[in-house]
Amino acid sequence: MAEKADPTRKGKCYILAWHHINDNMEGTLIHCTVYSFNLHKRIDHALIETENGDTIWEPVTNRYFEKKSFYEMYQIVEVHRYNYEEVCIMTLKHETFGPWED
């Protein structure tokens, strides 16, 4: 991420996003790919789309961003969207915080 990332959060987007949706029981968990400007390639990532659908919470920076501009800047390609109930089911089914395959 080009935004300042907390070094202790780097590489932990799936578990951090899982905790965020599990603690708040709202929003949509997005598993996606993003363009990493540091690595110069696409990487797997997880983030939370808030209830209003216009804002996302990005777990590595622990910040909220306007969805449209964030998606454009990081060339987001959504792989899967999960509501709270689906997150619970997939966590139990796969015994991991993600990513999950259907």
SULLINUR-V651803 format. One record per helix or strand. SS is the DSSP state (H for helix, E for strand). FROM is the first residue (numbers start at 1). TO is the last residue. Records with the same first field share a line. If there is no record, write none. Layout:
SS->FROM-TO + FROM-TO
This chain:
H->13-24 + 67-73 + 84-94
E->28-36 + 41-49 + 55-58 + 63-66 + 77-82
